Amino acid sequence: MAEHRTMQRDALLDAARSLLSEGGTEALTFPALAERTGLARSSVYEYFRSRAAVVEELCAVDFPLWAAEIEGAMQRADTPEGKVEAYVRHQLGLVGDQRHRAVVAISASELDAGAREKIRAAHGGLIAMIVEALAELGHDQPRLAAVLLQGIVDAGVRRIEQSPTDPTAAIADAAVSMALRGVQG
């Protein structure tokens, strides 16, 4: 019975990712989840009490996996500059990933305070990954520099999402250049 519930929950989360990826938060409805999974709508409520609960669970499941991929890319870099580049490039490279599209859709939605706090905490963990590399580069306020660096990444993500004709590699190159050399290019 527990295995069946786990499989149903996983199927609901997969359906939620697809719905968010395809149509944003408006598409994430319990009737749509029920249709995608073949469950009765009332059964969806047995797993999640609200859309916000689905969103919170997606963040709890997907964000650590995404963060581990970024951290792994950073660990493979030999220099602080390489770590910054890996941090930026890997995040931008994940834009096409369904998990990332779901996180972007989630972040654009109107969520309750609990869901927003969980997303903020997850982003805080992501930002914490790069602080040490920025300190090694000589930043006297590496935490502030990390927040600003994440702003560059977030702007790159928005550009990729809004301008699918712009090559992701060119946006990543520009973001890395901005991160490492500022506006000097």
C-alpha positions as CSV (number, residue, x, y, z in Angstrom):
1,M,0.0,0.0,0.0
2,A,2.8,2.5,0.9
3,E,4.6,1.7,-2.4
4,H,1.4,2.3,-4.3
5,R,0.9,5.7,-2.6
6,T,4.5,6.6,-3.4
7,M,4.0,5.8,-7.0
8,Q,0.8,7.8,-7.2
9,R,2.4,10.8,-5.5
10,D,5.3,10.6,-7.9
11,A,2.9,10.4,-10.8
12,L,1.1,13.5,-9.5
13,L,4.4,15.4,-9.2
14,D,5.4,14.4,-12.7
15,A,2.0,15.6,-14.0
16,A,2.5,18.8,-12.1
17,R,5.9,19.4,-13.6
18,S,4.4,18.8,-17.1
19,L,1.5,21.1,-16.5
20,L,3.7,23.9,-15.1
21,S,6.2,23.5,-17.9
22,E,3.5,23.6,-20.6
23,G,1.1,26.2,-19.3
24,G,2.5,27.9,-16.2
25,T,0.7,28.0,-12.8
26,E,-2.7,28.5,-14.4
27,A,-2.5,25.0,-15.8
28,L,-1.8,23.4,-12.5
29,T,-5.3,22.5,-11.3
30,F,-6.5,19.5,-9.5
31,P,-8.8,18.5,-12.4
32,A,-5.8,18.6,-14.8
33,L,-3.7,16.6,-12.3
34,A,-6.5,14.0,-12.1
35,E,-6.9,13.8,-15.8
36,R,-3.1,13.4,-16.4
37,T,-2.8,10.7,-13.8
38,G,-6.1,8.9,-14.3
39,L,-7.1,9.5,-10.7
40,A,-10.4,10.9,-9.5
41,R,-10.1,14.6,-8.6
42,S,-11.1,13.7,-5.0
43,S,-8.1,11.3,-4.9
44,V,-5.7,14.1,-5.7
45,Y,-6.9,15.8,-2.5
46,E,-5.8,12.7,-0.6
47,Y,-2.2,13.5,-1.6
48,F,-2.2,17.3,-1.6
49,R,-4.5,19.7,0.2
50,S,-3.9,22.6,-2.2
51,R,-1.9,23.8,-5.2
52,A,0.5,25.4,-2.8
53,A,1.1,22.0,-1.2
54,V,2.0,20.6,-4.7
55,V,4.3,23.5,-5.3
56,E,6.0,23.0,-1.9
57,E,6.5,19.3,-2.6
58,L,8.0,20.0,-6.1
59,C,10.4,22.5,-4.5
60,A,11.3,20.0,-1.8
61,V,12.0,17.2,-4.3
62,D,13.4,19.1,-7.3
63,F,15.4,21.9,-6.0
64,P,17.9,19.8,-4.0
65,L,18.6,17.7,-7.2
66,W,19.1,20.8,-9.2
67,A,21.4,22.3,-6.6
68,A,23.4,19.1,-6.4
69,E,24.0,19.3,-10.2
70,I,25.2,22.9,-9.9
71,E,27.4,22.0,-6.9
72,G,28.9,19.1,-8.8
73,A,29.7,21.3,-11.8
74,M,31.4,23.8,-9.4
75,Q,33.4,21.1,-7.7
76,R,34.9,20.0,-11.0
77,A,36.3,23.5,-11.5
78,D,39.8,24.1,-10.4
79,T,39.8,27.9,-9.9
80,P,37.4,30.4,-8.2
81,E,36.8,31.9,-11.7
82,G,36.0,28.4,-13.0
83,K,33.5,27.9,-10.1
84,V,31.8,31.1,-10.9
85,E,31.6,30.1,-14.5
86,A,30.2,26.7,-13.7
87,Y,27.7,28.2,-11.3
88,V,26.4,30.6,-14.0
89,R,26.6,28.2,-17.0
90,H,25.0,25.2,-15.2
91,Q,22.1,27.2,-14.0
92,L,21.4,28.6,-17.4
93,G,22.0,25.2,-19.0
94,L,19.1,23.8,-16.9
95,V,16.6,26.2,-18.3
96,G,15.3,23.7,-20.8
97,D,15.0,21.0,-18.2
98,Q,11.4,20.3,-17.2
99,R,12.3,20.7,-13.5
100,H,13.6,24.1,-14.1
101,R,10.7,25.2,-16.2
102,A,8.4,24.1,-13.3
103,V,10.5,26.1,-10.8
104,V,10.3,29.2,-13.0
105,A,6.6,28.8,-13.3
106,I,6.3,28.3,-9.6
107,S,8.4,31.4,-8.8
108,A,6.1,33.5,-11.0
109,S,2.9,32.4,-9.2
110,E,1.1,33.8,-6.3
111,L,1.9,31.4,-3.5
112,D,1.1,31.4,0.2
113,A,3.7,32.6,2.7
114,G,4.9,29.0,3.6
115,A,5.6,28.1,-0.1
116,R,7.4,31.4,-0.7
117,E,9.6,30.9,2.4
118,K,10.6,27.4,1.2
119,I,11.5,28.8,-2.2
120,R,13.5,31.6,-0.6
121,A,15.3,29.1,1.7
122,A,16.2,26.9,-1.3
123,H,17.6,29.9,-3.2
124,G,19.5,30.9,-0.2
125,G,21.2,27.5,-0.2
126,L,22.0,28.0,-3.9
127,I,23.6,31.4,-3.2
128,A,25.6,30.0,-0.3
129,M,27.4,27.6,-2.7
130,I,29.2,30.5,-4.5
131,V,30.1,32.7,-1.5
132,E,33.5,30.9,-0.9
133,A,34.6,31.2,-4.5
134,L,33.7,34.9,-4.5
135,A,35.7,35.4,-1.3
136,E,38.6,33.7,-3.0
137,L,38.3,36.2,-5.8
138,G,38.8,39.0,-3.3
139,H,35.3,40.3,-2.8
140,D,35.1,42.0,0.6
141,Q,31.4,41.3,0.8
142,P,31.1,37.8,-0.8
143,R,27.5,37.2,0.4
144,L,26.3,40.4,-1.3
145,A,28.3,39.6,-4.4
146,A,26.7,36.1,-4.4
147,V,23.2,37.7,-4.3
148,L,24.1,40.1,-7.1
149,L,25.6,37.2,-9.1
150,Q,22.4,35.3,-8.7
151,G,20.6,38.4,-10.1
152,I,22.7,38.0,-13.3
153,V,21.8,34.4,-13.5
154,D,18.1,35.2,-12.9
155,A,18.2,37.8,-15.7
156,G,19.8,35.3,-18.0
157,V,17.1,32.8,-17.2
158,R,14.4,35.3,-18.0
159,R,16.1,36.2,-21.3
160,I,16.3,32.5,-22.3
161,E,12.6,32.0,-21.3
162,Q,11.4,35.1,-23.1
163,S,13.6,35.0,-26.2
164,P,13.8,31.4,-27.4
165,T,15.4,32.6,-30.7
166,D,18.5,33.8,-28.8
167,P,21.0,31.0,-28.4
168,T,21.4,29.9,-24.8
169,A,25.2,29.7,-25.3
170,A,25.4,33.3,-26.2
171,I,23.3,34.3,-23.2
172,A,25.5,32.1,-21.0
173,D,28.7,33.7,-22.5
174,A,27.4,37.2,-21.8
175,A,26.3,36.3,-18.2
176,V,29.7,34.7,-17.5
177,S,31.5,37.7,-18.9
178,M,29.3,40.1,-16.8
179,A,29.9,37.9,-13.7
180,L,33.7,37.8,-14.1
181,R,34.5,41.1,-15.7
182,G,31.5,43.4,-15.1
183,V,30.4,45.7,-17.8
184,Q,33.9,45.9,-19.3
185,G,33.1,42.7,-21.2
